[in-house]
Amino acid sequence: MRFLLTGATGFIGKRLIDAILDGGHYASYLTRRVKENERRNVGQYYWDMRSPAPAEAFHEVDVAIHLAGERISQ
């Protein structure tokens, strides 16, 4: 399966990406800060959140998970 996440660099998102990859699936995420070689085998798509997310990020995606928002540690 192909997963697309928001909030993938947060506390829960990092662990969820690991679980997705451990399960033999493909993961990508929307981010405001693209980092070179952030994670191997994980796609990154820049999204400034002032406009719609890039359409190519959703190509052949089976599951979208939205985790962006407030920190759970508040």
C-alpha positions in Angstrom: 0.0 0.0 0.0 1.0 3.6 -0.5 0.6 6.0 2.4 0.7 9.8 2.4 1.1 11.6 5.7 1.0 15.1 7.2 2.8 15.6 10.5 5.2 12.8 9.6 8.1 14.4 11.4 6.3 14.7 14.7 6.3 12.3 17.7 3.7 10.0 16.4 4.4 10.5 12.7 8.0 9.3 12.9 6.9 6.0 14.6 4.1 5.5 12.1 6.5 5.9 9.2 8.7 3.2 10.7 5.7 0.9 11.1 4.6 1.5 7.5 8.1 0.7 6.2 8.4 -2.3 8.5 5.2 -3.6 7.0 6.7 -3.5 3.5 4.6 -0.5 2.4 5.6 2.8 0.8 5.4 6.1 2.6 5.6 9.7 1.6 4.7 12.9 3.4 3.9 16.6 2.9 6.3 19.0 4.5 7.1 22.7 4.9 10.8 21.9 5.0 12.2 19.4 2.5 15.4 17.9 3.8 17.9 16.1 1.6 18.2 12.4 2.5 15.9 12.9 5.5 14.8 9.2 5.3 15.6 6.6 2.8 12.7 5.2 0.8 10.3 7.9 2.0 9.0 10.5 -0.4 8.8 14.2 0.5 6.6 16.8 -1.1 6.8 20.5 -0.3 3.6 22.1 0.8 3.5 25.7 2.0 -0.1 25.3 3.3 -1.2 28.6 1.8 -2.2 26.7 -1.4 -3.6 23.3 -2.1 -1.2 20.4 -1.6 0.6 19.3 -4.7 -1.5 16.9 -6.8 1.5 14.7 -7.6 1.8 13.8 -3.9 -1.5 11.9 -4.1 -0.6 9.9 -7.2 -1.5 6.2 -6.5 -2.0 6.9 -2.8 -4.1 4.3 -1.0 -4.2 5.9 2.4 -3.9 9.5 3.6 -3.2 10.2 7.3 -3.5 13.7 8.7 -1.4 14.2 11.8 -0.4 17.9 11.5 -1.6 20.2 14.2 -1.0 20.9 17.8 1.6 18.9 19.8 0.2 16.3 22.1 2.6 17.3 24.9 0.8 20.6 25.6 
